[in-house]
């Protein structure tokens, strides 16, 4: 893969708009010139049409009716946000005529905003509020307002997350809703979140919440042909999921990382058809880093030592730039590289009419490939606790394969002697006896139960079990 320093060195060597190459002007898209500006051949267009048909059985496209339902849901959410902000504003002694116009807005990001979501996929949304509305309001009064809506089920707040979120099912669609408070009196409907100065003096949680929208909008702005980008990304996401390498938590690539890889490929081949965009380039930046200095940490291996150890850096295009693949480990990178090679070989065969696109989306024989497996069973008292527990286990699971071994066993108290020193158990046994009794009463109980030294040893065992269960 590319070294951490190569990307930044490459930036300094590029002109801003056009690069001279063999006395011909080749457009610069991103941080380097395009590799090829060749137009697609008729065979490329045919393969692209075949790819689109091959994707349809996998429910990667929604009908017009399903798309309209999402618009209706987002419209209802927007109305709720406006209502909530107005009510909170009035409760803080703002005149109703003023509260009516302070605004507030819903933005979308992620796969829905990129236009590559599957049927039934969730929607990532961001609630942006003016400066007199706080995060605590979002997780209290707005949460209570959502509770009252008949369309809302499975409502839960994850306030302590790295990026705080309210999760819900709204009329059959899963919604992950973030919150950001801007230091503005009003939030107009025309607000463009790409303005870096909006981040000035914001707290980290608001910046992280805004980052999803800002990155998504930059990706769409930086690709030369959005339709080609979307079709290629749909295919690549499906391929990655079918081959088990689509998960940021497990150390692979998440949705935004795949989107940036496809976007970079589109920059390198701006006129290529979607079927041609299966060539895998080394991951690079989509654009020059913004020269903004608002105090937020950005990915830069020249400054941050820990950034030099990232194995597969794919850097977000919006300030503050971050590595979207910091979870990638040596083993997950190796697995992905193997899949890339196999995918490239198969794609070459497809282009040569030796295979068809559906072959690319066949899942591998995972359980035949390996001899040893890790099985983790996760259980909890409630569905809400189960979701939280599963999330925690999944986020740590990738660490179990980096030269470490974890073995969890259910052990009864009487088996602890196999793992703990006798002196520790003896000391705790004495402490336990003293704490559960009140002097002579305990001694009398022990005397009644244990009897003489010649008592049956089985009875002593029963006593021990009684005292420590």
N, C-alpha and C positions, 0 to 999 in steps of 0.2 A: 504493500500500500504506500501512499505518498507520505513523505516525512512531514512532521509538523511545521518545519520551517519552509518547505517548498512552496506552500500556498501563499505565504506572505511575500516571499521573494518574487514570486510570479506576478504579484499585484504591481510591484514597483516597476516592472518591465513592460507594462501594458499602457497604451495610450487610452484615453477615456472613451473615445467613440469608434475609431477606425484604426486598424493595424495594417501596415504595408507588408505584403507577402508576395515575392516574385513579381514586383511591380503591379500587382493587382490589389484592389481594395477588398478586403474580406471583413465583414462586420464583426465587431467585438461584442459578444453577448456574454455577460458575466465578467470573469477576470482574464479570459484568454480569447483568442480568435476562434471562430468556428473551424472545425476540422474539415467540414465539407458543406457547401451550399448547393449541392446538386439537387435538382428536382427529382421527385420520385418517378420511377419507371412504371409502365403499365402493370408489370408483374408485382411491383410493390403495392400498388393500389388494390390489386386483386387479393393479395395476401392480407391486406388490412381489412378488406370486406369479409374475408373468410374468418379472420380473428374476431371480428365483431359478432358474427353468427355463432362462433364457438363459445363465446362468453354468455350468450343468452340463457342456456340451460342452468347456469349457476346463479341466477337471480341477481345479477350485478346491475340491472337496469330497472328503474321504477316506471310504472305507467304514469300517464298524465294525471290521472285521478289521485294516485298516491302522492305525487309531487304537490298537487293542489292541497291535499290534506295537511301536508307539512306547512304550507304557507298559511293555512287557516290557524293551525296550532301556534305558529310564531306570532301571528296577528293577535291572538288571545293573550299570549304571554306579554306582548308589548303593551296591550291595554291594561293588564294587571300591573305592570311596572309603572306606567303613567299614573294610574290610580293610587298606587302605594306611595310614590314620591310626593304626589299632591297632598295626601293625607298626613304624611310625616311632616311636610313643610308647614301645613296649617297648624299642626300640633306644636310647632316651634314658633308660633306667633307670627307666621308670615301671612300677609293678607291673601285672601283666596284668589284675587285677581292676579297677584304675582305668582302664587303657587301653581296656577294654571299653566304658566308659561316657562317654568324652570326646566322643563324637559326631562330627559332620561331616555335611554335607547337600548334596544336589544341588537347585538351583533352576533353573527354566527362565524364559526371557524372550523378547522378540521376537514374531514372528508365531505361533509355536506356543503360547506362553503366552497371547497375545491370542485364540487360537482362530480364526485366519484364514489358516493355512498351506495351501499347495496340496498336491496329491498329490506325494509324493517330496521335499518341501521339507526343508531341513536343520533341525536343532534347535540353538538357542542355549542353552547350559547354563552354570551357574556352580557351582563347587565351593567351599563355604565350610568353612574349617577353624579349629580353635582356635589359640591364640596360640603354642603350641610347634611348630606346623607352618609351614614357610616356603615362599616361592615357589620357592626353589632345590630343595626337596624335590619340589614338584609337577612341575618340569621335569626331574627326574632319576629318583628312585625310582618315582614314579607313572607317568612316561613309560615306564620299563622294564617296569612291571607291565602296562601297556596293550599293549606289544609282544608279550607272551606270550599274549595272548587270541586264540583262533582267529577270533573274529568281527571283529577289528580289522584293517583294511587302510588303505593310504594315510595312515599316521600321520606327522605332521610337527609340529614345535614352532616357533612363531614367538615366541621369547622377547623379542626386542628391539622388538616392535611397540608402538605407542602404548598399546594394551590387549593385553598378552601373552596368547597363546592356544595351545592344543593343538588341532589339527584332525585329524579321523579319519573313516573310514567304519566305522560300527559296524553290522554285519549289514544292510548295504544302505542305511543312513541316514547322511547326512553330519552330523557333530557338531562344533560349535565350542565348545570348553570353556575357560572363564575360571577364574581362581583369586582368592580373597580370603581373607585371614587376619584374623580378628577378634581383638581383645584380650580374649578371654574364655577361661576355663579349659575350658569345655565348650560345645558347640553342640547345644542341645536340638532335637528334632524340631519343636517348636512355635515356633521362632525366627521372629520377624516382622522382616524387613529394613527395614520402613518407619520404624523408630525412628531419628531423625536422630542421636541420641547414640552410636549404634554407630560413627559415622564419626570420633569424637574420637580424635585422635592416630594415625590410620591414614595410610599413605603414599598418594601420588597414584594409583599403579597399582591399589591395592586399592579406592580410592574409585571410580575409573573402572569397574572390574570390577563393583562393586556397583550402579553407576548404572543399568545395563540392567534389572536386576530391579526396582529401586526405581521407575523411570519407568514400566515396564509395569504394575506393580501400581497406581500412582497413576492411570494412564489408565483402567483398569478400574473403579476406585473412583469416578471422577469422571463417568462416563457414566450417564445416567438409565435407559437401556434397553440392556442388553448385546447382546441378540439383534439389535435393529435396527442397533446400532453395527457388529456383526460382518458382517452382510450388506452394509451400505453400504460398509464398508471393503474387503471382498472385491471388490466391483464396481469401486471406485475404483482399487484396486491393479492389477486386471486392465486397466482402461482406461489407466492411466498407463504400464504396461509395454508395452502394444500400441502406444502413441503415442510411445514412446521417451523418456519424461520421468521414469523411475523409476531414479534412481541418484544417491546422495549424492556418490560419487567424481567423477562427471562434471559436477557442479554443479547437479543437479536435486534432487528430494526423495527421501530414503530411506524405508524402511519406518516408522520411528518418527515422521517428520515427517507422512507421510500419515495415520498413526493419530491424531496430535494434531489435525490439521485436521478429521478426521471427528468426533472426540470433541467438539471445540468446536462443530461444527454440531449435534451431538446435544444439547448443553447449550442452544443457542439455540432448538431445536425439540424439546423433551423428549418430546412425545407423537406426533411425526410418524412415519409409516411409512418404511421404508428407501428406498423409491422417491422420497420427497420430499426426502431429505437430499442431493440433488445441487446445491442452491444453494450457491454458494461464498462464504463470508464472508471478511472480512479476517482474517488470522491474528492471534490474541490468546492471552493466557495462559489456561491451564485453571483456575488457582487462584491465590490470593494467594501470593506468595513466602513461604517459611518464614522466620521471624525467628530464624534460627540463625546463630551467629557462631563457627564452628570453624576459621576461617582459610583456607577454600578460596575461590577466586575464583568469583564468580557473575556471570551476565550482568546488567549494569546500565549503560545508556548515560549515566546521570548521573555515574557514577564512572569507568568504563572508556571512554576515548576511542575505542578501536578498535571498540567495540560500536555506536557511532553510525553506522558505515559499513556495517553489515550491511543488505542490501537487502530481505530477506524474513524477519525474525526470527520463529521459532516456538520458544517457550521450553519446555524440559522442566519437568514439574511437581514433580520431586523435588529436594531440596537435594543438592548445589550446582547451582542452575539454570544450564543452558547453552543456547545457541542451536544447535538441531539443523540449521540451514540456512546455516551460515557459508560454505559452499562456493558458494552461489548467486551468480552474477555477473549483470551487466546483461543480457548476451545470453541466458543460460539463463532468467532471469526473464521476459524478453520472449517467449521461445518458450513457456514455460509459460502465460503470460497469454493468448497467442493460442489455445492448446489449451483453456484454461478457457472462453473465449468460444465457441469452436466446440462444445465439449461441452455448454455451457448451451443453446445454440441447438438442438442435436440433442435434448437432454433435453426441452426445451419441446415439440418436435414429437412426441416419444414420449408425453408426458402427454396431448397432444391427439389421439393415435391416428393421427398422420401418418407415424410411423416405428415400428419395433420395436426392442427392446433390443439385439438382435444387431448392429444398425447401429453402435451406440456402440463396439463392440469390434472393428470392422474396422480393421486397421492403415492408416495414411495412406500415400499414394504418395510415400514419402520420396525415392526416387531420381529421381522425376520433378519433385520440388519444387525441387531445387537444381541449379545448373550446375557447381559446383565442390565437390570433396571432398578430404579428407585421408585418405590410406591409410597406416597404420602396420603394418609386418610385424614381429612379435616372435618371436625364435627363441632357443633355449638348448640346452645339451648334455644336460640331463635334464629329466624332467617336473617335479621339485621346483623346479629353478631357473626353469623356464618359468612356473610359477605365481607365484613371487616376482617375476619380471621383469614379467609381465603386470600384477600388482597395482601395481607402481611406475609403470609407463607410464600405466595408467588413472587413477591418482591425480593425475598431472601433466597429463593431456591437456586438461583444461578451460582451462589457462593459455594454450594455443596459440591460442585464438580471441579473446583480449582485446587486439586491436590489435597482435598480434605475428605473426611468421612464422618458421617453422622449416623448413629444408631440409637433409636429411641426404644426403650423397653418399659413395659408395665411391671413393676416390682412390688410385692407385698412387704410390709414392715419386717416380717420375720426373715426375709431374704436379704435385708440390707447388710448383714454381716459379710456378704460376698463383695461388697463395694466400699464399705466404711471400716475404719479401724475400731477394734473392740473397746478401746479406751473412750472414744467419742460416744459410742452407743451407751456405754456404762454410765458416763457422766450425764448424758441426757436422760437416761432412765431414772437416775437418782433425782435429778431436778424435776422431772415430771411427777414423780411420786410426792415430793414435798409440796409442789404447787397445787396438787389436787386434794390434799388433805390438810387437816388442821391439827397437827401434833399427834396426840394420843389416840384420836379417833382413827387415824390412818393405821397406826401400829396395831390397834385392836382388830381392825378389818383384815390386815395382813396375817395376824396370828390365827384368826378364825379360819382363814382360807388355806393357809399353807400348812399349819399343823406342825408335827415333829419333823426332825431331819429325815426320818425314814418314810416320809409320805411318798405316795406314788408320783414319780417324775412327770407323768402325763398331766397330773393336776397342776404342777408348777407351770407347765407349758400353757395350760388354759388360763392361769392367772396372768402370765406374761402377756398373752394375747388380749385379755380383758383390759389390762392397764394401758395398752398402747394402741387400741383401736379407736 
